[in-house]
């Protein structure tokens, strides 16, 4: 089964319609997702890179792109924590609206220090909010750990390096 998502322009339109702002809805998802499941549905939840040390950001974004995920992290976020909070919540809320009711949305945090600790704590608190029951935080030690986890959850690379 192949599901067409209409590319980045359609997803950006969906994000604006869902109330996300600016780069809160940076879509790195490819146009086509493949599902090996014979049930005819794409059942893996949406995921997004929610927190990452600056020195790993380029490689982490490349990995997210390869596996059809989303990203709300930018190089400016370590200086603009309040702006990052808005982007992270906006990214979650957009993906929640695009997901079937009850399906989790996964925010991935790659371990780091300073601002990464603050971001992980914010994301942990987000899991406790009433309107965020679908949010799940996954912490990964590094980029390789993140790729192993994605593969263990059934995500497949949409394109090679």
C-alpha positions in Angstrom: 0.0 0.0 0.0 1.3 3.5 -0.8 -0.2 6.5 0.8 0.2 9.8 -0.9 0.5 12.8 1.4 0.7 15.5 -1.3 4.2 16.7 -0.5 5.5 19.5 1.6 3.2 22.2 0.2 0.0 20.3 1.1 1.4 19.5 4.6 2.3 23.1 5.2 -1.3 24.1 4.2 -2.6 21.5 6.6 -0.3 22.9 9.3 -1.6 26.4 8.8 -5.1 25.1 8.9 -4.4 23.4 12.2 -3.2 26.6 13.8 0.5 25.9 13.9 2.7 29.0 13.4 5.8 29.6 11.2 8.4 26.9 11.3 6.5 25.1 14.1 5.4 22.8 11.2 8.6 22.2 9.3 7.7 19.1 7.3 10.5 16.8 6.2 8.1 14.0 5.3 8.6 12.5 1.8 5.7 12.4 -0.6 5.2 8.6 -0.4 5.1 6.3 2.6 5.1 2.6 2.2 3.4 0.2 4.5 4.3 -3.5 4.5 1.2 -4.3 6.6 -1.5 -6.1 4.7 -4.3 -4.4 6.7 -4.3 -1.5 4.3 -3.6 1.2 6.9 -0.5 3.1 7.9 -0.4 2.4 11.6 2.9 3.8 12.8 2.4 7.1 14.6 3.8 10.4 13.4 7.1 11.4 15.0 9.0 14.6 15.2 12.4 15.7 16.4 11.6 17.8 19.4 15.0 18.4 21.0 18.6 18.0 19.8 22.1 19.3 20.7 23.1 21.9 18.2 26.2 19.9 17.1 24.0 17.0 16.0 21.2 19.0 14.5 22.1 18.7 10.8 22.6 14.9 11.0 19.5 14.5 13.1 17.4 16.4 10.6 18.8 14.3 7.8 17.8 11.1 9.7 14.3 12.5 10.4 13.9 13.3 6.7 15.0 9.8 5.6 12.4 8.2 7.9 9.5 10.5 7.0 9.3 12.4 10.2 8.8 16.1 11.1 11.0 18.6 12.9 10.4 21.6 15.1 14.1 22.2 16.1 16.3 25.0 14.7 19.7 26.4 15.5 18.1 29.4 17.1 16.2 27.4 19.6 19.0 27.2 22.2 18.7 31.0 22.5 14.9 31.3 22.1 13.5 28.8 24.6 10.0 30.4 24.6 9.8 30.3 20.8 10.9 26.6 20.8 8.1 25.8 23.3 5.5 27.2 20.9 7.0 25.3 18.0 7.1 22.1 19.9 3.5 22.4 21.1 2.3 23.5 17.6 4.1 20.6 16.0 2.4 18.1 18.4 -1.1 19.7 18.0 -0.8 19.6 14.2 0.2 16.0 14.1 -2.4 15.1 16.7 -5.1 16.6 14.4 -3.7 14.7 11.4 -3.7 11.4 13.4 -6.7 9.1 14.0 -8.2 9.7 17.5 -6.1 8.1 20.2 -3.1 7.4 18.1 0.1 8.6 19.8 2.4 11.3 18.4 6.0 10.8 19.4 8.4 13.7 20.2 12.0 12.6 20.1 14.6 14.2 22.2 18.3 13.4 21.6 20.3 13.7 24.8 22.4 16.8 25.4 23.2 19.4 28.1 22.1 23.0 28.9 19.1 23.9 26.8 18.4 20.2 26.0 17.8 19.5 29.6 15.3 22.3 29.8 13.6 21.1 26.6 13.3 17.5 27.8 11.8 18.7 31.1 9.2 20.8 29.2 8.4 17.8 27.0 8.1 15.5 30.0 5.6 18.0 31.5 3.7 18.1 28.3 3.0 14.4 28.6 1.1 15.2 31.8 -1.3 17.9 30.3 -4.9 16.9 29.9 -5.1 17.8 26.1 -1.8 16.0 25.4 -2.6 12.4 26.3 -1.5 11.3 22.8 1.9 12.8 23.2 4.8 10.4 24.0 8.3 11.4 24.7 11.1 9.2 23.4 14.6 10.0 24.6 17.5 8.8 22.5 21.2 8.8 23.5 22.5 9.9 20.1 21.6 9.7 16.4 22.5 6.0 16.0 20.3 5.2 19.0 17.5 7.2 17.3 17.8 5.2 14.1 17.9 1.9 15.9 14.7 2.9 17.7 13.0 4.0 14.5 13.8 0.7 12.9 12.7 -1.3 16.0 9.3 0.5 15.8 8.9 -0.5 12.1 9.8 2.8 10.4 11.7 2.3 7.1 14.0 4.7 5.4 12.2 6.4 2.5 15.4 7.1 0.7 19.1 6.2 1.1 21.8 8.5 2.3 
